[in-house]
């Protein structure tokens, strides 16, 4: 098979790239090692920057997002037993939209199926070859039969553990990483959210987050040990611990119910540089990971795809490679800004036992500064709603 672009991975970044290329008349195939049902079963982020929403509109998949997504003009910080609102829209003129990553993926899958675009699920043992030359290839196995795809470019949208970054010679790539000494215990429940906007909690017992997926489905998180055993957290224990970390008024309003999903997620900051190796380009989690505190993971993937799709469309229209040559540098400037913000939010809101009482006092001083300083709140708001592409 011969295509112009071979896309490895059918998460939001791979599917969004495929949709934008399809609309531009560029022939692409999406290869995914898992089934479509498995991909849709992954529970991930739910906060979209305005830039990501506009990009999904450009891809022609924004209708359900606008009908069902919840627009938020602020977030709340809870510390010292009280909630303080950060006015995102007032400081920046922008909002964020609550719409689950699963729904973004579903919309992109539906659009690709409606277009009859080439997608192969359960493509096993994918491997990338020749990306340092002019004739890259992707090989995979489907139903026991070996296949080879010839292409002009390979898009590595296959996540942190994917084959694309692992195929780059070690000497050609540099990685930066911080693994945090805790995780997030998350619960999804069919209960109404406890508040109209997200609540980020700094508490002596640890961080908590009150989030949502819709007006009838809530997502809650608790800071926990990395080796926490899910079996030790029956629903009642989770809800009791969440109440302890909330201010009393919010705790009284909390509606509880059976967990429909429960998991522990580790937190890490990770960047791979560069994001281009000949005709292989990395995007999304294949190139960078952020702790979820700043709500940047899916949004960074979207900005990568903005840069990459624009560069490919320009290349096929003009034959010039300047935009492709600039891809890695442009992405990484935005990536490191988001890494900084996500690290800062994580440091501000979580308990780090190694920091001791001094660290706790510094956290409180910074939170008090945010509460009392309009410029500080504006800086948080500017980063939260997303820096420009």
C-alpha positions as YAML, in Angstrom:
chain: A
units: angstrom
residues:
- id: 1
  name: UNK
  ca: [0.00, 0.00, 0.00]
- id: 2
  name: UNK
  ca: [1.16, 3.54, -0.76]
- id: 3
  name: UNK
  ca: [-0.07, 6.64, 1.14]
- id: 4
  name: UNK
  ca: [1.30, 10.10, 1.71]
- id: 5
  name: UNK
  ca: [1.21, 9.94, 5.54]
- id: 6
  name: UNK
  ca: [1.17, 6.90, 7.82]
- id: 7
  name: UNK
  ca: [-0.22, 7.72, 11.27]
- id: 8
  name: UNK
  ca: [0.63, 5.34, 14.14]
- id: 9
  name: UNK
  ca: [-1.95, 5.56, 16.92]
- id: 10
  name: UNK
  ca: [-5.69, 6.32, 16.94]
- id: 11
  name: UNK
  ca: [-5.90, 8.47, 20.03]
- id: 12
  name: UNK
  ca: [-7.10, 12.05, 19.64]
- id: 13
  name: UNK
  ca: [-3.82, 13.28, 18.13]
- id: 14
  name: UNK
  ca: [-3.68, 10.60, 15.43]
- id: 15
  name: UNK
  ca: [-7.37, 10.86, 14.56]
- id: 16
  name: UNK
  ca: [-7.32, 14.67, 14.53]
- id: 17
  name: UNK
  ca: [-4.31, 14.68, 12.23]
- id: 18
  name: UNK
  ca: [-6.01, 12.18, 9.96]
- id: 19
  name: UNK
  ca: [-9.18, 14.27, 9.79]
- id: 20
  name: UNK
  ca: [-7.37, 17.53, 9.01]
- id: 21
  name: UNK
  ca: [-5.31, 15.82, 6.31]
- id: 22
  name: UNK
  ca: [-8.42, 14.20, 4.82]
- id: 23
  name: UNK
  ca: [-10.12, 17.58, 4.55]
- id: 24
  name: UNK
  ca: [-7.03, 18.90, 2.75]
- id: 25
  name: UNK
  ca: [-7.06, 16.01, 0.27]
- id: 26
  name: UNK
  ca: [-3.95, 14.33, 1.69]
- id: 27
  name: UNK
  ca: [-4.02, 10.52, 1.69]
- id: 28
  name: UNK
  ca: [-3.31, 9.07, 5.15]
- id: 29
  name: UNK
  ca: [-3.80, 5.77, 6.95]
- id: 30
  name: UNK
  ca: [-4.26, 5.38, 10.71]
- id: 31
  name: UNK
  ca: [-2.84, 2.22, 12.32]
- id: 32
  name: UNK
  ca: [-3.85, 1.24, 15.86]
- id: 33
  name: UNK
  ca: [-2.69, -1.84, 17.78]
- id: 34
  name: UNK
  ca: [-5.84, -1.97, 19.94]
- id: 35
  name: UNK
  ca: [-9.50, -2.39, 19.06]
- id: 36
  name: UNK
  ca: [-11.78, 0.61, 18.57]
- id: 37
  name: UNK
  ca: [-13.74, -0.39, 21.69]
- id: 38
  name: UNK
  ca: [-10.55, -0.47, 23.75]
- id: 39
  name: UNK
  ca: [-9.55, 3.01, 22.56]
- id: 40
  name: UNK
  ca: [-12.98, 4.36, 23.48]
- id: 41
  name: UNK
  ca: [-12.82, 2.70, 26.89]
- id: 42
  name: UNK
  ca: [-9.88, 4.76, 28.07]
- id: 43
  name: UNK
  ca: [-10.86, 7.39, 30.68]
- id: 44
  name: UNK
  ca: [-8.82, 10.53, 30.17]
- id: 45
  name: UNK
  ca: [-8.86, 14.31, 30.32]
- id: 46
  name: UNK
  ca: [-11.92, 16.50, 30.05]
- id: 47
  name: UNK
  ca: [-10.81, 20.16, 29.87]
- id: 48
  name: UNK
  ca: [-10.36, 21.71, 26.41]
- id: 49
  name: UNK
  ca: [-8.62, 25.02, 25.81]
- id: 50
  name: UNK
  ca: [-10.34, 27.44, 23.46]
- id: 51
  name: UNK
  ca: [-7.62, 26.82, 20.88]
- id: 52
  name: UNK
  ca: [-8.33, 23.07, 20.94]
- id: 53
  name: UNK
  ca: [-12.06, 23.72, 20.49]
- id: 54
  name: UNK
  ca: [-11.36, 25.95, 17.50]
- id: 55
  name: UNK
  ca: [-9.11, 23.25, 15.99]
- id: 56
  name: UNK
  ca: [-11.85, 20.62, 16.39]
- id: 57
  name: UNK
  ca: [-14.25, 23.03, 14.69]
- id: 58
  name: UNK
  ca: [-11.76, 23.36, 11.83]
- id: 59
  name: UNK
  ca: [-11.72, 19.57, 11.58]
- id: 60
  name: UNK
  ca: [-15.53, 19.58, 11.25]
- id: 61
  name: UNK
  ca: [-16.17, 17.63, 14.47]
- id: 62
  name: UNK
  ca: [-17.34, 20.39, 16.82]
- id: 63
  name: UNK
  ca: [-21.13, 20.03, 16.60]
- id: 64
  name: UNK
  ca: [-21.67, 17.62, 19.51]
- id: 65
  name: UNK
  ca: [-18.96, 19.36, 21.53]
- id: 66
  name: UNK
  ca: [-20.86, 22.65, 21.33]
- id: 67
  name: UNK
  ca: [-24.18, 20.95, 22.04]
- id: 68
  name: UNK
  ca: [-23.04, 18.91, 25.05]
- id: 69
  name: UNK
  ca: [-19.83, 20.55, 26.28]
- id: 70
  name: UNK
  ca: [-19.95, 22.78, 29.36]
- id: 71
  name: UNK
  ca: [-18.27, 26.17, 28.99]
- id: 72
  name: UNK
  ca: [-16.44, 27.37, 32.10]
- id: 73
  name: UNK
  ca: [-15.25, 30.91, 32.67]
- id: 74
  name: UNK
  ca: [-13.39, 30.16, 35.90]
- id: 75
  name: UNK
  ca: [-11.95, 27.62, 38.32]
- id: 76
  name: UNK
  ca: [-11.83, 27.56, 42.11]
- id: 77
  name: UNK
  ca: [-8.93, 27.07, 44.50]
- id: 78
  name: UNK
  ca: [-9.82, 25.67, 47.91]
- id: 79
  name: UNK
  ca: [-7.35, 26.15, 50.76]
- id: 80
  name: UNK
  ca: [-7.55, 27.09, 54.40]
- id: 81
  name: UNK
  ca: [-11.13, 25.85, 54.49]
- id: 82
  name: UNK
  ca: [-12.46, 28.31, 51.89]
- id: 83
  name: UNK
  ca: [-12.90, 28.54, 48.09]
- id: 84
  name: UNK
  ca: [-11.48, 31.38, 45.99]
- id: 85
  name: UNK
  ca: [-12.52, 31.78, 42.34]
- id: 86
  name: UNK
  ca: [-10.06, 32.48, 39.53]
- id: 87
  name: UNK
  ca: [-11.94, 34.42, 36.84]
- id: 88
  name: UNK
  ca: [-10.48, 32.96, 33.64]
- id: 89
  name: UNK
  ca: [-12.73, 34.85, 31.24]
- id: 90
  name: UNK
  ca: [-12.44, 38.14, 33.06]
- id: 91
  name: UNK
  ca: [-8.65, 37.99, 32.96]
- id: 92
  name: UNK
  ca: [-8.21, 36.66, 29.41]
- id: 93
  name: UNK
  ca: [-11.48, 36.94, 27.48]
- id: 94
  name: UNK
  ca: [-11.28, 33.15, 26.98]
- id: 95
  name: UNK
  ca: [-13.02, 30.09, 28.43]
- id: 96
  name: UNK
  ca: [-12.38, 26.37, 28.71]
- id: 97
  name: UNK
  ca: [-14.87, 23.67, 27.75]
- id: 98
  name: UNK
  ca: [-15.57, 20.49, 29.71]
- id: 99
  name: UNK
  ca: [-15.89, 17.65, 27.21]
- id: 100
  name: UNK
  ca: [-14.33, 14.25, 27.81]
- id: 101
  name: UNK
  ca: [-11.43, 12.95, 25.74]
- id: 102
  name: UNK
  ca: [-13.49, 9.82, 25.10]
- id: 103
  name: UNK
  ca: [-16.12, 11.98, 23.41]
- id: 104
  name: UNK
  ca: [-13.50, 13.80, 21.32]
- id: 105
  name: UNK
  ca: [-12.17, 10.42, 20.20]
- id: 106
  name: UNK
  ca: [-15.67, 9.16, 19.39]
- id: 107
  name: UNK
  ca: [-16.45, 12.25, 17.28]
- id: 108
  name: UNK
  ca: [-13.20, 11.87, 15.34]
- id: 109
  name: UNK
  ca: [-13.77, 8.12, 14.84]
- id: 110
  name: UNK
  ca: [-17.26, 8.80, 13.51]
- id: 111
  name: UNK
  ca: [-15.98, 11.47, 11.12]
- id: 112
  name: UNK
  ca: [-13.27, 9.16, 9.80]
- id: 113
  name: UNK
  ca: [-15.73, 6.30, 9.30]
- id: 114
  name: UNK
  ca: [-18.19, 8.61, 7.53]
- id: 115
  name: UNK
  ca: [-15.42, 9.73, 5.18]
- id: 116
  name: UNK
  ca: [-14.41, 6.14, 4.41]
- id: 117
  name: UNK
  ca: [-10.84, 7.01, 5.35]
- id: 118
  name: UNK
  ca: [-8.34, 4.18, 5.86]
- id: 119
  name: UNK
  ca: [-8.09, 2.99, 9.48]
- id: 120
  name: UNK
  ca: [-6.74, -0.36, 10.66]
- id: 121
  name: UNK
  ca: [-7.49, -1.45, 14.23]
- id: 122
  name: UNK
  ca: [-5.72, -4.38, 15.86]
- id: 123
  name: UNK
  ca: [-2.67, -3.77, 13.69]
- id: 124
  name: UNK
  ca: [-0.14, -5.84, 15.61]
- id: 125
  name: UNK
  ca: [3.64, -5.45, 15.90]
- id: 126
  name: UNK
  ca: [3.85, -2.19, 13.96]
- id: 127
  name: UNK
  ca: [7.40, -1.14, 13.12]
- id: 128
  name: UNK
  ca: [8.82, 1.91, 11.36]
- id: 129
  name: UNK
  ca: [11.66, 1.77, 8.83]
- id: 130
  name: UNK
  ca: [13.70, 4.06, 6.61]
- id: 131
  name: UNK
  ca: [12.59, 7.31, 8.20]
- id: 132
  name: UNK
  ca: [16.13, 8.65, 7.94]
- id: 133
  name: UNK
  ca: [15.84, 8.44, 4.14]
- id: 134
  name: UNK
  ca: [13.33, 9.43, 1.50]
- id: 135
  name: UNK
  ca: [11.22, 6.25, 1.45]
- id: 136
  name: UNK
  ca: [9.94, 5.44, 4.94]
- id: 137
  name: UNK
  ca: [7.84, 2.33, 5.52]
- id: 138
  name: UNK
  ca: [5.58, 0.95, 8.22]
- id: 139
  name: UNK
  ca: [5.10, -2.77, 8.68]
- id: 140
  name: UNK
  ca: [2.40, -4.45, 10.73]
- id: 141
  name: UNK
  ca: [0.46, -7.71, 11.04]
- id: 142
  name: UNK
  ca: [-3.32, -8.01, 10.78]
- id: 143
  name: UNK
  ca: [-5.16, -11.31, 11.18]
- id: 144
  name: UNK
  ca: [-1.88, -13.16, 10.81]
- id: 145
  name: UNK
  ca: [-1.00, -11.47, 7.51]
- id: 146
  name: UNK
  ca: [2.05, -9.18, 7.17]
- id: 147
  name: UNK
  ca: [1.48, -5.76, 5.58]
- id: 148
  name: UNK
  ca: [3.78, -2.96, 4.46]
- id: 149
  name: UNK
  ca: [2.84, 0.70, 3.94]
- id: 150
  name: UNK
  ca: [5.07, 2.98, 1.90]
- id: 151
  name: UNK
  ca: [4.70, 6.68, 2.68]
- id: 152
  name: UNK
  ca: [6.29, 10.13, 2.54]
- id: 153
  name: UNK
  ca: [6.06, 10.78, 6.29]
- id: 154
  name: UNK
  ca: [5.34, 8.86, 9.49]
- id: 155
  name: UNK
  ca: [3.39, 10.49, 12.34]
- id: 156
  name: UNK
  ca: [4.20, 8.95, 15.72]
- id: 157
  name: UNK
  ca: [0.97, 9.49, 17.66]
- id: 158
  name: UNK
  ca: [1.28, 6.22, 19.57]
- id: 159
  name: UNK
  ca: [1.73, 7.46, 23.11]
- id: 160
  name: UNK
  ca: [4.41, 7.27, 25.77]
- id: 161
  name: UNK
  ca: [4.98, 3.52, 25.38]
- id: 162
  name: UNK
  ca: [4.64, 3.44, 21.58]
- id: 163
  name: UNK
  ca: [7.04, 2.08, 19.02]
- id: 164
  name: UNK
  ca: [7.86, 5.35, 17.24]
- id: 165
  name: UNK
  ca: [9.97, 7.11, 19.86]
- id: 166
  name: UNK
  ca: [11.55, 3.78, 20.83]
- id: 167
  name: UNK
  ca: [12.69, 3.33, 17.21]
- id: 168
  name: UNK
  ca: [14.79, 6.50, 17.25]
- id: 169
  name: UNK
  ca: [18.53, 5.87, 17.78]
- id: 170
  name: UNK
  ca: [19.40, 6.66, 21.39]
- id: 171
  name: UNK
  ca: [22.12, 9.10, 20.40]
- id: 172
  name: UNK
  ca: [19.63, 11.18, 18.38]
- id: 173
  name: UNK
  ca: [17.18, 11.92, 21.18]
- id: 174
  name: UNK
  ca: [17.39, 13.54, 24.60]
- id: 175
  name: UNK
  ca: [14.77, 13.04, 27.27]
- id: 176
  name: UNK
  ca: [13.90, 15.05, 30.38]
- id: 177
  name: UNK
  ca: [11.79, 13.52, 33.11]
- id: 178
  name: UNK
  ca: [10.49, 14.01, 36.62]
- id: 179
  name: UNK
  ca: [8.42, 11.30, 38.31]
- id: 180
  name: UNK
  ca: [6.33, 12.60, 41.20]
- id: 181
  name: UNK
  ca: [6.22, 10.71, 44.52]
- id: 182
  name: UNK
  ca: [2.42, 10.25, 44.47]
- id: 183
  name: UNK
  ca: [-0.48, 9.42, 42.21]
- id: 184
  name: UNK
  ca: [-4.11, 10.36, 41.69]
- id: 185
  name: UNK
  ca: [-6.86, 8.01, 42.82]
- id: 186
  name: UNK
  ca: [-9.74, 8.79, 40.47]
- id: 187
  name: UNK
  ca: [-13.42, 7.92, 40.65]
- id: 188
  name: UNK
  ca: [-16.03, 8.37, 37.91]
- id: 189
  name: UNK
  ca: [-19.65, 8.39, 39.09]
- id: 190
  name: UNK
  ca: [-23.06, 9.12, 37.65]
- id: 191
  name: UNK
  ca: [-23.74, 11.88, 40.16]
- id: 192
  name: UNK
  ca: [-24.24, 15.62, 39.64]
- id: 193
  name: UNK
  ca: [-21.06, 17.68, 40.07]
- id: 194
  name: UNK
  ca: [-20.62, 19.27, 43.47]
- id: 195
  name: UNK
  ca: [-20.03, 22.71, 41.93]
- id: 196
  name: UNK
  ca: [-20.54, 24.60, 38.67]
- id: 197
  name: UNK
  ca: [-16.78, 24.84, 38.05]
- id: 198
  name: UNK
  ca: [-13.73, 22.72, 38.85]
- id: 199
  name: UNK
  ca: [-12.38, 22.91, 42.42]
- id: 200
  name: UNK
  ca: [-8.64, 22.40, 43.04]
- id: 201
  name: UNK
  ca: [-7.97, 21.61, 46.71]
- id: 202
  name: UNK
  ca: [-4.82, 22.10, 48.75]
- id: 203
  name: UNK
  ca: [-5.27, 20.30, 52.09]
- id: 204
  name: UNK
  ca: [-3.09, 18.92, 54.85]
- id: 205
  name: UNK
  ca: [-4.32, 15.42, 53.97]
- id: 206
  name: UNK
  ca: [-3.36, 15.88, 50.32]
- id: 207
  name: UNK
  ca: [-4.59, 17.33, 47.06]
- id: 208
  name: UNK
  ca: [-8.12, 16.77, 45.74]
- id: 209
  name: UNK
  ca: [-9.92, 17.75, 42.54]
- id: 210
  name: UNK
  ca: [-13.64, 18.02, 41.93]
- id: 211
  name: UNK
  ca: [-14.24, 17.75, 38.19]
- id: 212
  name: UNK
  ca: [-16.96, 16.57, 35.82]
- id: 213
  name: UNK
  ca: [-17.68, 15.03, 32.44]
- id: 214
  name: UNK
  ca: [-21.25, 16.31, 32.12]
- id: 215
  name: UNK
  ca: [-24.00, 17.79, 34.27]
- id: 216
  name: UNK
  ca: [-24.84, 14.31, 35.50]
- id: 217
  name: UNK
  ca: [-21.42, 12.61, 35.55]
- id: 218
  name: UNK
  ca: [-18.64, 13.60, 37.96]
- id: 219
  name: UNK
  ca: [-14.92, 12.88, 38.13]
- id: 220
  name: UNK
  ca: [-13.13, 13.20, 41.48]
- id: 221
  name: UNK
  ca: [-9.48, 12.70, 42.39]
- id: 222
  name: UNK
  ca: [-7.46, 12.28, 45.58]
- id: 223
  name: UNK
  ca: [-3.70, 12.47, 45.98]
- id: 224
  name: UNK
  ca: [-2.51, 9.04, 47.08]
- id: 225
  name: UNK
  ca: [0.59, 6.88, 47.39]
- id: 226
  name: UNK
  ca: [2.01, 5.51, 44.14]
- id: 227
  name: UNK
  ca: [1.57, 1.94, 45.35]
- id: 228
  name: UNK
  ca: [-2.00, 2.46, 46.59]
- id: 229
  name: UNK
  ca: [-4.16, -0.65, 46.32]
- id: 230
  name: UNK
  ca: [-7.50, 0.04, 44.63]
- id: 231
  name: UNK
  ca: [-9.06, -2.80, 46.60]
- id: 232
  name: UNK
  ca: [-8.35, -0.87, 49.80]
- id: 233
  name: UNK
  ca: [-10.60, 1.97, 48.57]
- id: 234
  name: UNK
  ca: [-14.24, 0.91, 48.58]
- id: 235
  name: UNK
  ca: [-16.59, 3.69, 47.51]
- id: 236
  name: UNK
  ca: [-17.52, 4.68, 51.06]
- id: 237
  name: UNK
  ca: [-13.89, 5.23, 52.03]
- id: 238
  name: UNK
  ca: [-13.26, 7.35, 48.95]
- id: 239
  name: UNK
  ca: [-16.25, 9.63, 49.58]
- id: 240
  name: UNK
  ca: [-15.40, 9.97, 53.28]
- id: 241
  name: UNK
  ca: [-11.82, 10.98, 52.45]
- id: 242
  name: UNK
  ca: [-12.95, 13.47, 49.79]
- id: 243
  name: UNK
  ca: [-15.29, 15.15, 52.30]
- id: 244
  name: UNK
  ca: [-12.40, 15.54, 54.75]
- id: 245
  name: UNK
  ca: [-10.37, 17.45, 52.15]
- id: 246
  name: UNK
  ca: [-13.18, 19.79, 51.07]
- id: 247
  name: UNK
  ca: [-14.42, 22.90, 52.84]
- id: 248
  name: UNK
  ca: [-17.44, 22.17, 55.00]
- id: 249
  name: UNK
  ca: [-20.02, 23.84, 52.73]
- id: 250
  name: UNK
  ca: [-18.84, 21.87, 49.67]
- id: 251
  name: UNK
  ca: [-18.64, 18.63, 51.65]
- id: 252
  name: UNK
  ca: [-22.25, 19.07, 52.70]
- id: 253
  name: UNK
  ca: [-23.34, 19.50, 49.06]
- id: 254
  name: UNK
  ca: [-21.48, 16.42, 47.77]
- id: 255
  name: UNK
  ca: [-23.74, 13.82, 46.15]
- id: 256
  name: UNK
  ca: [-22.22, 10.35, 46.25]
- id: 257
  name: UNK
  ca: [-22.95, 7.15, 44.36]
- id: 258
  name: UNK
  ca: [-21.39, 3.94, 43.06]
- id: 259
  name: UNK
  ca: [-18.10, 4.32, 41.21]
- id: 260
  name: UNK
  ca: [-18.41, 3.27, 37.57]
- id: 261
  name: UNK
  ca: [-14.61, 3.49, 37.16]
- id: 262
  name: UNK
  ca: [-11.81, 3.69, 39.70]
- id: 263
  name: UNK
  ca: [-8.07, 3.82, 39.04]
- id: 264
  name: UNK
  ca: [-4.73, 5.13, 40.25]
- id: 265
  name: UNK
  ca: [-2.68, 7.22, 37.81]
- id: 266
  name: UNK
  ca: [0.99, 8.08, 38.38]
- id: 267
  name: UNK
  ca: [2.16, 11.63, 37.70]
- id: 268
  name: UNK
  ca: [5.19, 12.52, 35.61]
- id: 269
  name: UNK
  ca: [6.69, 15.34, 33.60]
- id: 270
  name: UNK
  ca: [8.45, 14.15, 30.44]
- id: 271
  name: UNK
  ca: [9.80, 15.73, 27.25]
- id: 272
  name: UNK
  ca: [11.69, 14.18, 24.33]
- id: 273
  name: UNK
  ca: [13.79, 16.45, 22.13]
- id: 274
  name: UNK
  ca: [13.70, 16.91, 19.20]
- id: 275
  name: UNK
  ca: [10.26, 15.88, 17.95]
- id: 276
  name: UNK
  ca: [11.41, 15.18, 14.38]
- id: 277
  name: UNK
  ca: [13.81, 12.54, 13.09]
- id: 278
  name: UNK
  ca: [14.09, 12.68, 9.32]
- id: 279
  name: UNK
  ca: [10.62, 11.79, 8.08]
- id: 280
  name: UNK
  ca: [9.36, 10.59, 11.46]
- id: 281
  name: UNK
  ca: [7.49, 13.19, 13.53]
- id: 282
  name: UNK
  ca: [6.38, 12.67, 17.14]
- id: 283
  name: UNK
  ca: [3.19, 14.22, 18.50]
- id: 284
  name: UNK
  ca: [1.23, 14.15, 21.74]
- id: 285
  name: UNK
  ca: [2.18, 11.69, 24.49]
- id: 286
  name: UNK
  ca: [4.82, 10.10, 22.26]
- id: 287
  name: UNK
  ca: [6.84, 13.28, 22.77]
- id: 288
  name: UNK
  ca: [5.72, 14.72, 26.10]
- id: 289
  name: UNK
  ca: [3.75, 14.01, 29.26]
- id: 290
  name: UNK
  ca: [2.48, 16.52, 31.81]
- id: 291
  name: UNK
  ca: [0.96, 15.93, 35.23]
- id: 292
  name: UNK
  ca: [-2.80, 16.43, 34.83]
- id: 293
  name: UNK
  ca: [-2.97, 19.26, 37.36]
- id: 294
  name: UNK
  ca: [-2.75, 21.93, 34.66]
- id: 295
  name: UNK
  ca: [-5.18, 20.21, 32.23]
- id: 296
  name: UNK
  ca: [-2.63, 20.35, 29.42]
- id: 297
  name: UNK
  ca: [-2.16, 16.79, 28.06]
- id: 298
  name: UNK
  ca: [-4.84, 16.65, 25.37]
- id: 299
  name: UNK
  ca: [-4.41, 20.35, 24.65]
- id: 300
  name: UNK
  ca: [-0.69, 19.97, 23.96]
- id: 301
  name: UNK
  ca: [-1.47, 17.10, 21.60]
- id: 302
  name: UNK
  ca: [-3.90, 19.40, 19.77]
- id: 303
  name: UNK
  ca: [-1.30, 22.15, 19.38]
- id: 304
  name: UNK
  ca: [1.24, 19.62, 18.03]
- id: 305
  name: UNK
  ca: [-1.32, 18.55, 15.43]
- id: 306
  name: UNK
  ca: [-2.04, 22.17, 14.55]
- id: 307
  name: UNK
  ca: [1.64, 22.73, 13.74]
- id: 308
  name: UNK
  ca: [2.11, 19.38, 11.99]
- id: 309
  name: UNK
  ca: [-1.06, 19.46, 9.87]
- id: 310
  name: UNK
  ca: [-0.34, 23.04, 8.80]
- id: 311
  name: UNK
  ca: [3.20, 22.05, 7.83]
- id: 312
  name: UNK
  ca: [2.09, 19.00, 5.83]
- id: 313
  name: UNK
  ca: [-0.65, 20.91, 4.02]
- id: 314
  name: UNK
  ca: [1.86, 23.62, 3.10]
- id: 315
  name: UNK
  ca: [4.38, 21.01, 1.91]
- id: 316
  name: UNK
  ca: [1.92, 19.28, -0.39]
- id: 317
  name: UNK
  ca: [0.62, 22.60, -1.71]
- id: 318
  name: UNK
  ca: [3.96, 24.30, -2.30]
- id: 319
  name: UNK
  ca: [6.63, 21.60, -2.23]
- id: 320
  name: UNK
  ca: [8.50, 23.64, 0.38]
- id: 321
  name: UNK
  ca: [9.66, 22.12, 3.67]
- id: 322
  name: UNK
  ca: [10.18, 25.25, 5.80]
- id: 323
  name: UNK
  ca: [7.12, 24.58, 7.96]
- id: 324
  name: UNK
  ca: [8.12, 20.95, 8.49]
- id: 325
  name: UNK
  ca: [11.65, 22.04, 9.36]
- id: 326
  name: UNK
  ca: [10.26, 24.41, 12.03]
- id: 327
  name: UNK
  ca: [7.88, 21.82, 13.53]
- id: 328
  name: UNK
  ca: [9.97, 20.58, 16.45]
- id: 329
  name: UNK
  ca: [11.13, 24.01, 17.62]
- id: 330
  name: UNK
  ca: [7.63, 25.48, 17.45]
- id: 331
  name: UNK
  ca: [6.10, 22.60, 19.36]
- id: 332
  name: UNK
  ca: [8.78, 22.51, 22.03]
- id: 333
  name: UNK
  ca: [8.48, 26.21, 22.85]
- id: 334
  name: UNK
  ca: [4.82, 25.66, 23.71]
- id: 335
  name: UNK
  ca: [5.49, 22.27, 25.33]
- id: 336
  name: UNK
  ca: [7.99, 23.70, 27.81]
- id: 337
  name: UNK
  ca: [5.62, 26.53, 28.73]
- id: 338
  name: UNK
  ca: [2.92, 23.96, 29.49]
- id: 339
  name: UNK
  ca: [5.41, 21.76, 31.37]
- id: 340
  name: UNK
  ca: [6.34, 24.73, 33.54]
- id: 341
  name: UNK
  ca: [2.74, 25.58, 34.31]
- id: 342
  name: UNK
  ca: [1.78, 21.97, 35.04]
- id: 343
  name: UNK
  ca: [4.80, 21.54, 37.32]
- id: 344
  name: UNK
  ca: [3.93, 24.80, 39.11]
- id: 345
  name: UNK
  ca: [0.28, 23.83, 39.65]
- id: 346
  name: UNK
  ca: [1.36, 20.41, 40.91]
- id: 347
  name: UNK
  ca: [3.91, 21.94, 43.27]
- id: 348
  name: UNK
  ca: [1.39, 24.49, 44.53]
- id: 349
  name: UNK
  ca: [-1.42, 22.09, 45.36]
- id: 350
  name: UNK
  ca: [0.05, 18.73, 46.40]
- id: 351
  name: UNK
  ca: [1.69, 17.60, 49.62]
- id: 352
  name: UNK
  ca: [5.37, 16.75, 49.21]
- id: 353
  name: UNK
  ca: [6.41, 15.03, 52.46]
- id: 354
  name: UNK
  ca: [10.08, 15.69, 51.77]
- id: 355
  name: UNK
  ca: [9.45, 19.47, 51.80]
- id: 356
  name: UNK
  ca: [8.36, 19.43, 55.44]
- id: 357
  name: UNK
  ca: [6.75, 22.30, 57.37]
- id: 358
  name: UNK
  ca: [8.80, 24.92, 55.50]
- id: 359
  name: UNK
  ca: [7.41, 23.73, 52.16]
- id: 360
  name: UNK
  ca: [3.86, 23.83, 53.52]
- id: 361
  name: UNK
  ca: [4.34, 27.44, 54.65]
- id: 362
  name: UNK
  ca: [5.71, 28.40, 51.22]
- id: 363
  name: UNK
  ca: [2.67, 26.80, 49.56]
- id: 364
  name: UNK
  ca: [0.31, 28.73, 51.81]
- id: 365
  name: UNK
  ca: [2.16, 31.98, 51.19]
- id: 366
  name: UNK
  ca: [1.85, 31.49, 47.43]
- id: 367
  name: UNK
  ca: [-1.84, 30.63, 47.68]
- id: 368
  name: UNK
  ca: [-2.45, 33.73, 49.80]
- id: 369
  name: UNK
  ca: [-0.53, 35.77, 47.22]
- id: 370
  name: UNK
  ca: [-2.78, 34.42, 44.43]
- id: 371
  name: UNK
  ca: [-5.88, 35.23, 46.45]
- id: 372
  name: UNK
  ca: [-4.75, 38.82, 46.97]
- id: 373
  name: UNK
  ca: [-3.06, 39.67, 43.68]
- id: 374
  name: UNK
  ca: [-4.97, 40.34, 40.46]
- id: 375
  name: UNK
  ca: [-1.79, 40.08, 38.31]
- id: 376
  name: UNK
  ca: [-0.98, 36.68, 39.87]
- id: 377
  name: UNK
  ca: [-4.49, 35.43, 39.16]
- id: 378
  name: UNK
  ca: [-4.26, 36.77, 35.61]
- id: 379
  name: UNK
  ca: [-1.02, 34.85, 35.07]
- id: 380
  name: UNK
  ca: [-2.65, 31.62, 36.26]
- id: 381
  name: UNK
  ca: [-5.69, 32.29, 34.06]
- id: 382
  name: UNK
  ca: [-3.59, 33.03, 30.96]
- id: 383
  name: UNK
  ca: [-1.76, 29.72, 31.27]
- id: 384
  name: UNK
  ca: [-4.84, 27.70, 32.19]
- id: 385
  name: UNK
  ca: [-6.91, 28.78, 29.18]
- id: 386
  name: UNK
  ca: [-3.90, 28.09, 26.95]
- id: 387
  name: UNK
  ca: [-1.14, 30.15, 25.43]
- id: 388
  name: UNK
  ca: [-1.59, 31.02, 21.73]
- id: 389
  name: UNK
  ca: [-0.37, 28.60, 19.06]
...
